[in-house]
């Protein structure tokens, strides 16, 4: 009996997705709840589990096709697992009769078959690691169920890759003689993922809709860095997480937003919607592009809770396991381009939010303190905002409050 596999609910306001990858081929055994396909939505990748145990039947949509929630994308033949296993168990029987003649054939074909199965059954998280580290999945021995690759397999292969790197370097001069006859300029066309298309549309829409303006300031990170150095070990020992800069800036944003509520508001039609809570979208670089998971009620969280939430969201973003709920509902965004070495930027608003704070790299620079030139670890801050809602005075005051709180973290404790 065939069981239909339908596109599951994907989250509020999400009605369609794109087939990103088929994890099972027709005729392959499928366990109950085993992922058979990966869907790409506007925000995250979602695996579709098998509703029954059996054998993979028809694939009713191709990779790249757009499918609606509730649509049937495949069938699974229930009860077929035993039937599929039976021939597999019976197959070795004829082998002894022609052991010598048949032996070379399996030796030659088995690796090829394993390589194909390994590639086609990679989960989205494993596939992202393969792309990120540039390893060849067909040359990795999978240790997961049915020989599937695991994240540990890919990471182990990536760590061993440098040992083989010198070989291509020696062969590099070889293509040079062929340059005269073979084309030396090539192009590759790759279809944009659904996530990348959505990022492009939303950011362009923000530029066309909002009256965006950016204001800048710089901040002396000496006090925060001293605090981190002083309490780093005791903080991690007590809370099990490192004390980072993001918790300080999140607290500073919460303090400033309390005085300038328009920064934490949004425009809806001809109304302004104010929030009495702060849900901070934290920009995180994931294999498929920039994502902004949300730290809920950041204004009421402790430093440790904020660091734990950010660490968890960052890890799940890299693993590709963020859910739709993780990505929706932010009221303000903090983007830290400094981790990539960025000195200054003009961040783009994440609609329907009205402001975004951009952090940048810390750099020793000469500054004047008490009439003397001294060296201080300085960071540029940039806040882009929607001028339709936020006036210049409010934006500058907000950023100045953040600066003061970072330069004197005691303000965060006494709400000043």
C-alpha positions as CSV (number, residue, x, y, z in Angstrom):
1,X,0.0,0.0,0.0
2,X,1.3,3.4,-1.0
3,X,1.5,6.2,1.6
4,X,1.7,9.8,0.4
5,X,4.4,12.1,1.7
6,X,3.1,15.7,2.0
7,X,4.9,19.0,2.5
8,X,4.6,19.7,6.3
9,X,3.5,23.0,7.8
10,X,6.5,25.3,7.5
11,X,5.6,28.1,9.9
12,X,3.4,31.1,10.1
13,X,2.9,32.9,6.7
14,X,5.1,30.4,4.9
15,X,3.0,28.6,2.2
16,X,5.6,27.2,-0.2
17,X,9.1,25.8,-0.4
18,X,11.6,24.5,-2.9
19,X,12.8,20.9,-3.2
20,X,16.5,21.3,-2.2
21,X,17.6,17.6,-2.3
22,X,16.2,14.1,-2.3
23,X,17.8,12.1,0.5
24,X,16.3,8.8,-0.7
25,X,16.1,7.3,-4.1
26,X,13.2,5.1,-5.4
27,X,13.6,1.6,-4.3
28,X,15.6,2.4,-1.2
29,X,14.5,1.2,2.2
30,X,13.1,3.9,4.4
31,X,12.6,3.8,8.2
32,X,9.8,5.5,10.1
33,X,10.6,9.3,10.5
34,X,13.8,9.0,8.4
35,X,14.3,12.1,6.3
36,X,13.7,11.5,2.6
37,X,13.8,15.0,1.3
38,X,15.2,18.5,2.2
39,X,13.1,21.6,1.5
40,X,14.4,25.1,1.3
41,X,12.1,27.8,2.6
42,X,12.6,31.6,2.7
43,X,14.4,31.2,6.0
44,X,15.6,27.7,6.8
45,X,16.1,24.2,5.4
46,X,13.5,21.6,6.6
47,X,13.8,17.9,6.3
48,X,10.7,15.9,5.4
49,X,10.4,12.6,7.4
50,X,8.8,9.4,6.1
51,X,5.4,8.8,7.6
52,X,5.9,5.0,7.5
53,X,8.6,2.4,7.2
54,X,8.9,0.8,3.8
55,X,10.5,1.5,0.5
56,X,10.8,4.8,-1.3
57,X,8.3,5.0,-4.1
58,X,7.8,7.8,-6.7
59,X,9.3,11.2,-6.5
60,X,6.6,13.5,-7.7
61,X,8.7,16.7,-7.7
62,X,12.2,17.4,-9.0
63,X,15.0,19.3,-7.2
64,X,14.4,23.0,-7.7
65,X,10.6,22.7,-8.0
66,X,8.4,24.9,-5.9
67,X,5.8,23.0,-3.8
68,X,3.0,24.2,-1.6
69,X,2.3,23.2,2.0
70,X,0.2,20.1,2.0
71,X,1.2,19.0,-1.6
72,X,2.1,15.4,-2.2
73,X,5.8,15.2,-3.2
74,X,6.5,11.4,-3.0
75,X,5.1,8.0,-2.0
76,X,6.4,5.3,0.3
77,X,5.4,1.7,-0.2
78,X,4.5,0.6,3.3
79,X,5.6,-2.9,4.4
80,X,8.1,-3.0,1.6
81,X,11.1,-2.9,3.8
82,X,11.0,-6.6,4.6
83,X,10.5,-7.5,0.9
84,X,13.4,-5.3,0.0
85,X,15.6,-6.9,2.7
86,X,14.7,-10.4,1.5
87,X,16.4,-10.2,-1.9
88,X,19.4,-8.5,-0.3
89,X,19.7,-11.4,2.2
90,X,19.3,-14.0,-0.6
91,X,21.7,-12.3,-2.9
92,X,24.9,-13.7,-1.3
93,X,23.7,-17.3,-1.8
94,X,24.7,-17.6,-5.5
95,X,28.0,-16.0,-4.8
96,X,29.9,-19.1,-3.5
97,X,29.1,-21.0,-6.7
98,X,31.2,-18.5,-8.7
99,X,33.4,-17.2,-6.0
100,X,36.5,-16.7,-8.0
101,X,34.8,-15.3,-11.1
102,X,32.5,-13.0,-9.2
103,X,35.0,-11.7,-6.7
104,X,36.6,-9.0,-8.9
105,X,33.2,-7.5,-9.9
106,X,32.0,-6.6,-6.4
107,X,35.4,-5.2,-5.6
108,X,35.2,-2.8,-8.6
109,X,31.6,-1.9,-8.3
110,X,31.1,-1.6,-4.6
111,X,33.1,1.6,-4.1
112,X,31.3,3.3,-6.9
113,X,27.9,2.4,-5.5
114,X,28.9,3.5,-2.0
115,X,30.1,6.8,-3.4
116,X,26.8,7.5,-5.2
117,X,24.7,6.5,-2.2
118,X,26.8,8.7,0.1
119,X,26.2,11.8,-2.0
120,X,22.5,11.3,-2.5
121,X,21.8,10.6,1.2
122,X,23.6,13.5,2.8
123,X,21.5,15.5,5.2
124,X,21.4,19.3,4.7
125,X,23.7,19.9,7.6
126,X,26.3,17.4,6.3
127,X,26.0,18.8,2.8
128,X,26.7,22.3,4.1
129,X,29.9,21.1,5.8
130,X,31.0,19.4,2.6
131,X,30.6,22.6,0.7
132,X,32.1,24.7,3.4
133,X,35.3,22.6,3.7
134,X,35.5,21.6,0.0
135,X,35.9,17.9,0.5
136,X,34.9,15.1,-1.9
137,X,32.0,13.2,-0.3
138,X,32.6,10.2,-2.5
139,X,36.0,9.6,-1.0
140,X,34.8,9.6,2.6
141,X,33.7,6.4,4.4
142,X,30.4,7.1,6.1
143,X,30.0,5.8,9.7
144,X,26.3,6.6,10.0
145,X,23.3,4.4,9.5
146,X,23.4,2.6,6.1
147,X,26.9,4.1,5.5
148,X,25.5,7.7,5.5
149,X,28.0,10.5,6.1
150,X,27.9,12.2,9.5
151,X,29.2,15.7,10.4
152,X,32.0,14.0,12.2
153,X,33.0,12.1,9.1
154,X,33.3,15.3,7.1
155,X,35.2,17.2,9.8
156,X,37.6,14.3,10.1
157,X,38.2,14.3,6.3
158,X,38.6,18.1,6.3
159,X,41.2,17.9,9.1
160,X,43.2,15.3,7.1
161,X,42.9,17.2,3.8
162,X,46.1,19.3,4.3
163,X,48.2,16.2,4.1
164,X,47.2,15.7,0.5
165,X,47.4,19.4,-0.5
166,X,51.0,19.3,-1.7
167,X,50.2,16.9,-4.5
168,X,48.1,19.3,-6.5
169,X,50.7,22.0,-6.0
170,X,53.3,19.9,-7.7
171,X,51.0,19.3,-10.6
172,X,49.9,22.9,-10.9
173,X,52.4,23.8,-13.7
174,X,51.0,21.1,-15.9
175,X,48.0,23.1,-17.3
176,X,50.2,26.0,-18.4
177,X,51.2,24.5,-21.8
178,X,47.5,23.9,-22.6
179,X,46.6,27.5,-22.1
180,X,47.2,28.3,-25.7
181,X,44.6,25.8,-26.9
182,X,42.2,25.4,-24.0
183,X,40.0,28.2,-22.8
184,X,41.4,29.9,-19.8
185,X,38.3,31.9,-18.8
186,X,35.3,29.9,-17.6
187,X,32.0,30.8,-16.1
188,X,29.7,28.8,-13.9
189,X,26.0,29.4,-13.5
190,X,24.4,28.3,-10.2
191,X,20.8,28.8,-9.4
192,X,20.2,31.0,-6.3
193,X,18.9,29.2,-3.3
194,X,15.5,30.2,-2.1
195,X,17.1,31.7,1.0
196,X,19.5,33.8,-1.1
197,X,16.6,35.0,-3.3
198,X,14.6,36.0,-0.2
199,X,17.6,37.8,1.3
200,X,18.0,39.7,-2.0
201,X,14.3,40.7,-2.2
202,X,14.0,41.7,1.5
203,X,17.2,43.8,1.5
204,X,16.3,45.5,-1.8
205,X,12.7,46.1,-0.5
206,X,14.2,47.7,2.7
207,X,16.2,50.2,0.5
208,X,13.2,51.0,-1.6
209,X,10.7,51.3,1.3
210,X,12.5,52.8,4.3
211,X,14.0,56.2,4.4
212,X,17.3,54.8,5.5
213,X,20.0,56.8,7.1
214,X,23.2,55.7,9.0
215,X,24.8,57.5,12.0
216,X,28.2,56.6,13.3
217,X,30.1,56.8,16.6
218,X,33.2,55.1,18.1
219,X,33.5,53.4,21.4
220,X,36.4,52.8,23.7
221,X,36.3,49.0,24.5
222,X,38.9,49.2,27.4
223,X,36.4,48.9,30.2
224,X,34.5,45.9,28.7
225,X,37.7,44.2,27.8
226,X,39.0,44.6,31.3
227,X,35.8,43.3,32.7
228,X,35.9,40.3,30.5
229,X,39.5,39.5,31.4
230,X,38.8,39.9,35.1
231,X,35.7,37.6,35.2
232,X,36.3,35.3,32.1
233,X,37.3,32.2,34.0
234,X,34.8,32.5,36.9
235,X,32.0,33.4,34.5
236,X,32.6,30.3,32.3
237,X,33.0,28.1,35.3
238,X,29.7,29.1,36.8
239,X,27.6,29.4,33.7
240,X,29.2,27.0,31.3
241,X,29.5,29.6,28.6
242,X,32.1,32.3,27.6
243,X,31.5,35.9,28.4
244,X,31.5,37.7,25.1
245,X,30.9,41.2,23.8
246,X,27.4,40.5,22.4
247,X,25.8,40.3,25.9
248,X,27.2,43.8,26.8
249,X,25.9,45.3,23.5
250,X,22.5,43.6,23.9
251,X,22.2,45.0,27.4
252,X,23.3,48.4,26.2
253,X,20.7,48.3,23.4
254,X,18.0,47.4,25.9
255,X,19.0,50.3,28.1
256,X,19.0,52.8,25.2
257,X,15.8,51.5,23.7
258,X,14.0,52.1,27.0
259,X,14.8,55.8,26.6
260,X,14.3,55.9,22.8
261,X,11.3,53.5,22.2
262,X,11.0,54.4,18.5
263,X,14.2,52.4,17.8
264,X,12.4,49.3,18.9
265,X,9.2,50.0,17.0
266,X,7.9,49.4,13.5
267,X,5.6,51.1,11.0
268,X,2.4,49.2,10.1
269,X,0.3,51.0,7.6
270,X,-0.3,54.5,9.0
271,X,0.3,53.3,12.6
272,X,3.5,53.0,14.7
273,X,3.7,49.7,16.7
274,X,5.7,50.0,19.9
275,X,7.0,47.0,21.8
276,X,7.4,46.8,25.6
277,X,9.9,43.9,25.1
278,X,13.1,43.6,23.1
279,X,13.5,40.6,20.8
280,X,17.0,40.9,19.3
281,X,17.8,39.5,15.9
282,X,21.4,38.4,15.9
283,X,22.9,38.3,12.4
284,X,24.8,35.0,11.9
285,X,26.7,33.8,8.9
286,X,25.5,30.3,7.9
287,X,26.6,28.1,4.9
288,X,23.6,29.2,2.8
289,X,23.9,32.9,3.7
290,X,23.2,35.4,6.4
291,X,20.4,34.4,8.8
292,X,19.0,36.4,11.8
293,X,17.7,34.1,14.6
294,X,16.1,35.9,17.5
295,X,17.0,36.1,21.2
296,X,13.6,36.6,22.9
297,X,13.0,39.0,25.7
298,X,16.6,40.0,25.6
299,X,15.9,43.0,27.9
300,X,15.0,40.8,30.8
301,X,17.7,38.2,30.3
302,X,21.0,38.0,32.3
303,X,24.4,38.2,30.7
304,X,24.7,34.4,31.0
305,X,21.3,33.8,29.4
306,X,22.1,36.1,26.5
307,X,25.4,34.4,25.9
308,X,23.8,30.9,26.1
309,X,21.1,31.9,23.7
310,X,23.5,33.4,21.1
311,X,25.8,30.4,21.3
312,X,23.0,28.0,20.8
313,X,21.6,29.9,17.8
314,X,25.0,30.3,16.2
315,X,25.7,26.6,16.5
316,X,22.3,25.6,15.1
317,X,22.7,28.1,12.2
318,X,26.0,26.5,11.2
319,X,24.4,23.0,11.5
320,X,21.4,24.0,9.5
321,X,19.0,23.1,12.3
322,X,17.3,26.4,12.9
323,X,13.5,26.4,12.9
324,X,11.0,28.9,11.5
325,X,10.2,30.0,15.1
326,X,13.9,30.8,15.7
327,X,13.8,33.2,12.8
328,X,10.6,35.2,13.2
329,X,9.6,38.2,15.3
330,X,12.7,40.2,16.0
331,X,12.2,43.9,16.9
332,X,15.9,45.1,16.6
333,X,19.0,43.6,14.9
334,X,22.6,43.5,16.0
335,X,25.1,42.6,13.2
336,X,28.7,42.0,14.1
337,X,30.9,42.4,11.0
338,X,33.9,42.8,13.2
339,X,34.3,39.0,13.5
340,X,35.2,39.0,9.8
341,X,37.6,42.0,10.2
342,X,35.3,44.7,8.9
343,X,36.4,48.2,10.0
344,X,33.2,50.1,9.1
345,X,29.9,49.5,7.2
346,X,26.4,50.8,6.7
347,X,24.1,47.9,7.7
348,X,20.7,47.5,6.1
349,X,17.5,47.4,8.1
350,X,15.8,44.0,8.5
351,X,12.1,44.7,7.7
352,X,9.7,45.3,9.4
353,X,12.2,46.5,12.0
354,X,13.2,50.2,12.0
355,X,16.9,50.0,13.1
356,X,20.0,47.9,13.1
357,X,23.2,48.3,15.0
358,X,26.5,47.3,13.3
359,X,29.5,46.3,15.3
360,X,33.0,46.3,13.8
361,X,36.5,45.1,14.6
362,X,38.4,46.4,17.6
363,X,41.6,48.2,16.7
364,X,44.2,50.1,18.7
365,X,44.1,53.7,17.8
366,X,45.5,57.0,19.2
367,X,42.9,59.1,21.1
368,X,43.0,62.1,23.3
369,X,42.3,61.5,27.0
370,X,42.7,64.3,29.5
371,X,44.8,66.3,27.1
372,X,47.1,63.4,26.3
373,X,47.4,61.1,23.3
374,X,47.0,57.5,24.4
375,X,46.4,54.2,22.6
376,X,42.9,52.7,23.2
377,X,41.1,49.6,21.7
378,X,38.5,51.4,19.7
379,X,35.5,50.1,17.7
380,X,33.3,51.9,15.2
381,X,29.5,51.7,15.7
382,X,27.0,52.2,12.9
383,X,23.3,52.4,13.3
384,X,21.1,52.5,10.2
385,X,17.5,53.6,10.9
386,X,14.2,54.4,9.2
387,X,14.0,58.1,9.1
388,X,10.2,57.9,8.6
389,X,9.9,56.8,12.2
390,X,13.2,57.8,13.9
391,X,14.5,61.4,13.9
392,X,18.2,62.1,13.7
393,X,18.2,63.4,17.3
394,X,16.8,60.1,18.5
395,X,19.2,58.0,16.5
396,X,22.2,60.0,17.7
397,X,21.0,59.9,21.3
398,X,20.4,56.1,21.1
399,X,23.9,55.4,19.8
400,X,25.4,57.8,22.3
401,X,23.7,55.9,25.1
402,X,25.0,52.6,23.8
403,X,28.5,54.1,23.7
404,X,28.4,55.4,27.2
405,X,27.1,52.1,28.6
406,X,29.9,50.2,26.9
407,X,32.6,52.6,28.1
408,X,31.2,52.5,31.6
409,X,29.5,49.1,32.1
410,X,28.4,50.1,35.6
411,X,25.6,52.0,33.9
412,X,24.1,48.6,32.8
413,X,23.7,47.7,36.4
414,X,22.1,50.9,37.7
415,X,20.0,51.6,34.6
416,X,21.6,54.9,33.8
